[in-house]
Amino acid sequence: MIATKDFVFIHAPKTGGTFITEALKKVYPNDLKDIADKHAYAKDIPNEYRDLPRLLSLRDPLKWYESHYLYGWWRRYPETFPGFKDIDVENLGFFDFIKLWNKYWAKNVKEFENEDLRFGKLSFVTLLYIFDNPEPILKDVLQNGSENFWQRHKLPKNLTIIKTSDLNRSLFNFLSRFQPKEKIEFLKHQKRIRPKDDPRGEKEIKIEIDKEIKDYIDFKEPILKDLLERVK
């Protein structure tokens, strides 16, 4: 998590955060501070930065799952993913990866191990990146489900959400609140940047997606999907 004098950038993994970070290095060369772990949650923002505007990038859940699968952190460090340690990760297919990731949860959130619950791992981490006090909100999901979630809960007023699919335009628009437009003009044409340790390099790897996969993600991630529909 990094901060400038103008805002805090909350870096959700596999949502274009490397692109954003490298852009901020150009725009704020002498004013970037690491204020928490790279992928720290909203509750981890130090008190002195809590009132600043916040920037968070989020991604379509299918594309977000694809990126996690292809980046392969779970394959390199299966012990950090509940349920992955004792399986053949080298031969785990995409759909099996999604189902396994959503089947097993960490000890402190075991109550979400319910395959009938319409609440997946990406919606879960999304709430952690958005809310300073996520515990009562997570309890509400368990008690009342995901239907009409965003009618029950409002986004923080100081939070701006942008989409990975529209990074160039939306990051330009966000930064234009703080910077002269000529200084950030380069963003309109900046190419995608992947992490240096991404095993794909610059290659494009296509995953075959069928209706069963789409239906499963639609079932598990309505909170994230509904939120993204509200982001313009």
Secondary structure in CASP SS format (residue, H / E / C, confidence):
PFRMAT SS
TARGET T0000
AUTHOR 0000-0000-0000
METHOD secondary structure of the structure
MODEL  1
M C 1.00
I E 1.00
A E 1.00
T C 1.00
K C 1.00
D C 1.00
F C 1.00
V E 1.00
F E 1.00
I E 1.00
H C 1.00
A C 1.00
P C 1.00
K C 1.00
T C 1.00
G C 1.00
G H 1.00
T H 1.00
F H 1.00
I H 1.00
T H 1.00
E H 1.00
A H 1.00
L H 1.00
K H 1.00
K H 1.00
V H 1.00
Y C 1.00
P C 1.00
N C 1.00
D C 1.00
L C 1.00
K E 1.00
D E 1.00
I C 1.00
A C 1.00
D C 1.00
K C 1.00
H C 1.00
A C 1.00
Y C 1.00
A H 1.00
K H 1.00
D H 1.00
I C 1.00
P C 1.00
N H 1.00
E H 1.00
Y H 1.00
R C 1.00
D C 1.00
L C 1.00
P C 1.00
R E 1.00
L E 1.00
L E 1.00
S E 1.00
L E 1.00
R C 1.00
D C 1.00
P H 1.00
L H 1.00
K H 1.00
W H 1.00
Y H 1.00
E H 1.00
S H 1.00
H H 1.00
Y H 1.00
L H 1.00
Y H 1.00
G C 1.00
W H 1.00
W H 1.00
R H 1.00
R H 1.00
Y C 1.00
P H 1.00
E H 1.00
T H 1.00
F C 1.00
P C 1.00
G C 1.00
F C 1.00
K C 1.00
D C 1.00
I C 1.00
D C 1.00
V H 1.00
E H 1.00
N H 1.00
L C 1.00
G C 1.00
F H 1.00
F H 1.00
D H 1.00
F H 1.00
I H 1.00
K H 1.00
L H 1.00
W H 1.00
N H 1.00
K H 1.00
Y C 1.00
W C 1.00
A C 1.00
K H 1.00
N H 1.00
V H 1.00
K H 1.00
E H 1.00
F H 1.00
E C 1.00
N C 1.00
E C 1.00
D C 1.00
L C 1.00
R C 1.00
F C 1.00
G C 1.00
K H 1.00
L H 1.00
S H 1.00
F H 1.00
V H 1.00
T H 1.00
L H 1.00
L H 1.00
Y H 1.00
I H 1.00
F C 1.00
D C 1.00
N C 1.00
P C 1.00
E H 1.00
P H 1.00
I H 1.00
L H 1.00
K H 1.00
D H 1.00
V H 1.00
L H 1.00
Q H 1.00
N H 1.00
G C 1.00
S C 1.00
E C 1.00
N C 1.00
F H 1.00
W H 1.00
Q H 1.00
R H 1.00
H C 1.00
K C 1.00
L C 1.00
P C 1.00
K C 1.00
N C 1.00
L E 1.00
T E 1.00
I E 1.00
I E 1.00
K E 1.00
T H 1.00
S H 1.00
D H 1.00
L H 1.00
N H 1.00
R H 1.00
S H 1.00
L H 1.00
F H 1.00
N H 1.00
F H 1.00
L H 1.00
S C 1.00
R C 1.00
F C 1.00
Q C 1.00
P C 1.00
K H 1.00
E H 1.00
K H 1.00
I C 1.00
E H 1.00
F H 1.00
L H 1.00
K H 1.00
H H 1.00
Q C 1.00
K C 1.00
R C 1.00
I C 1.00
R C 1.00
P C 1.00
K C 1.00
D C 1.00
D C 1.00
P C 1.00
R C 1.00
G C 1.00
E C 1.00
K C 1.00
E C 1.00
I C 1.00
K C 1.00
I C 1.00
E C 1.00
I C 1.00
D C 1.00
K H 1.00
E H 1.00
I H 1.00
K H 1.00
D H 1.00
Y H 1.00
I H 1.00
D H 1.00
F H 1.00
K H 1.00
E C 1.00
P H 1.00
I H 1.00
L H 1.00
K H 1.00
D H 1.00
L H 1.00
L H 1.00
E H 1.00
R H 1.00
V C 1.00
K C 1.00
END
